[in-house]
Amino acid sequence: ELKARQEISLETFTKKKQIEARVLGDLAMNHIIPTALKYQNTLLENIQGLKAVYPPEQFKAMAHHQLDTIEKIARHVNTIRENVVEMINQRKKVNQLGSMKDMAYGYEQHVASYFSTIRYHIDKLEMIVDDEIWPFPKYREMLFTR
């Protein structure tokens, strides 16, 4: 009976990690990254407008912040995308393992290890991207919601 309970516990743990990995990957790839790229494109349009209005020596000073932000967005997006793809590949490998114990261990060591990196870069994008287009409530908004 103890062994049966342990097996159920391992299965529950594994299923929770599977769901968490799938949801995190889906949110990152289908909501966060497209929103960040949309904001990045808005900044690029702004830079083009500044370039049309200002002479070259003033343009660099005027567009410095936007260019820096565009670069930060690109770094975060690329890191998220790379980690989600690696996480998915690890998930596929772990799902092929035979025993529930091996799968639970695999999810803990080889899949869940990507969660914090992906979340870290999503959190950074949350602080950069305009509130109006961010698809989810921001942490600071949730802190003051009743």
DAGIBEL-V407457 format. One record per pair of residues at least 12 apart in sequence whose ideal C-beta (glycine too) atoms are under 8 Angstrom apart, sorted by the first residue. I is the first residue (numbers start at 1). J is the second residue. D is the distance in Angstrom with one decimal. If there is no record, write none. Layout:
i->I j->J d->D
i->I j->J d->D
This chain:
i->7 j->100 d->5.7
i->10 j->100 d->4.5
i->10 j->101 d->5.8
i->10 j->103 d->7.6
i->10 j->104 d->4.4
i->11 j->100 d->5.4
i->11 j->104 d->8.0
i->13 j->104 d->5.2
i->13 j->107 d->7.4
i->13 j->108 d->7.8
i->14 j->100 d->6.5
i->14 j->103 d->5.0
i->14 j->104 d->4.8
i->14 j->107 d->5.5
i->17 j->104 d->7.9
i->17 j->107 d->3.9
i->17 j->108 d->7.1
i->17 j->111 d->6.1
i->17 j->112 d->5.6
i->18 j->91 d->7.1
i->18 j->95 d->7.8
i->18 j->107 d->7.0
i->20 j->112 d->7.6
i->20 j->115 d->6.9
i->21 j->87 d->6.0
i->21 j->88 d->7.8
i->21 j->91 d->5.5
i->21 j->107 d->7.7
i->21 j->111 d->5.3
i->21 j->112 d->7.5
i->21 j->114 d->7.8
i->21 j->115 d->7.5
i->22 j->91 d->8.0
i->24 j->84 d->7.6
i->24 j->87 d->7.8
i->24 j->115 d->6.3
i->24 j->118 d->5.9
i->24 j->119 d->7.4
i->25 j->84 d->4.8
i->25 j->87 d->6.3
i->25 j->88 d->6.0
i->27 j->122 d->8.0
i->28 j->80 d->5.2
i->28 j->81 d->7.8
i->28 j->84 d->5.1
i->28 j->118 d->5.9
i->28 j->122 d->6.4
i->29 j->81 d->7.3
i->29 j->84 d->5.8
i->31 j->135 d->4.9
i->31 j->136 d->7.5
i->32 j->80 d->6.8
i->32 j->122 d->5.4
i->32 j->125 d->6.3
i->32 j->135 d->7.5
i->33 j->77 d->5.5
i->33 j->80 d->6.3
i->33 j->81 d->6.4
i->35 j->125 d->8.0
i->35 j->129 d->6.1
i->35 j->133 d->5.8
i->35 j->134 d->6.3
i->35 j->135 d->5.5
i->36 j->73 d->5.3
i->36 j->76 d->6.9
i->36 j->77 d->5.3
i->36 j->125 d->4.9
i->36 j->128 d->7.7
i->36 j->129 d->5.7
i->37 j->73 d->7.7
i->37 j->77 d->6.7
i->38 j->133 d->6.1
i->39 j->73 d->6.9
i->39 j->128 d->7.5
i->39 j->129 d->4.6
i->39 j->130 d->5.7
i->39 j->133 d->6.1
i->40 j->70 d->5.6
i->40 j->73 d->4.6
i->40 j->74 d->7.1
i->40 j->77 d->7.8
i->42 j->130 d->7.5
i->43 j->66 d->4.8
i->43 j->69 d->5.9
i->43 j->70 d->5.3
i->43 j->73 d->7.8
i->44 j->70 d->6.6
i->46 j->66 d->5.8
i->47 j->63 d->4.9
i->47 j->66 d->5.3
i->47 j->67 d->6.7
i->47 j->70 d->7.7
i->50 j->62 d->5.1
i->50 j->63 d->5.0
i->50 j->66 d->7.7
i->51 j->63 d->7.2
i->69 j->128 d->6.2
i->72 j->124 d->7.5
i->72 j->128 d->6.2
i->73 j->125 d->6.8
i->73 j->128 d->6.2
i->73 j->129 d->7.7
i->76 j->121 d->4.4
i->76 j->122 d->7.9
i->76 j->124 d->5.2
i->76 j->125 d->5.0
i->76 j->128 d->7.7
i->77 j->125 d->7.5
i->79 j->117 d->7.2
i->79 j->121 d->4.9
i->80 j->118 d->5.7
i->80 j->121 d->4.8
i->80 j->122 d->6.5
i->80 j->125 d->7.8
i->83 j->114 d->5.0
i->83 j->117 d->5.2
i->83 j->118 d->5.0
i->83 j->121 d->7.7
i->84 j->114 d->7.5
i->84 j->118 d->6.2
i->86 j->114 d->6.4
i->87 j->111 d->6.0
i->87 j->114 d->3.9
i->87 j->115 d->7.9
i->87 j->118 d->7.2
i->90 j->106 d->7.8
i->90 j->110 d->4.5
i->90 j->111 d->5.1
i->90 j->114 d->7.3
i->91 j->107 d->7.8
i->91 j->111 d->5.2
i->93 j->106 d->7.3
i->93 j->110 d->7.3
i->94 j->106 d->3.5
i->94 j->107 d->5.7
i->94 j->110 d->5.9
i->94 j->111 d->5.9
i->123 j->139 d->7.7
i->126 j->138 d->5.7
i->126 j->139 d->7.1
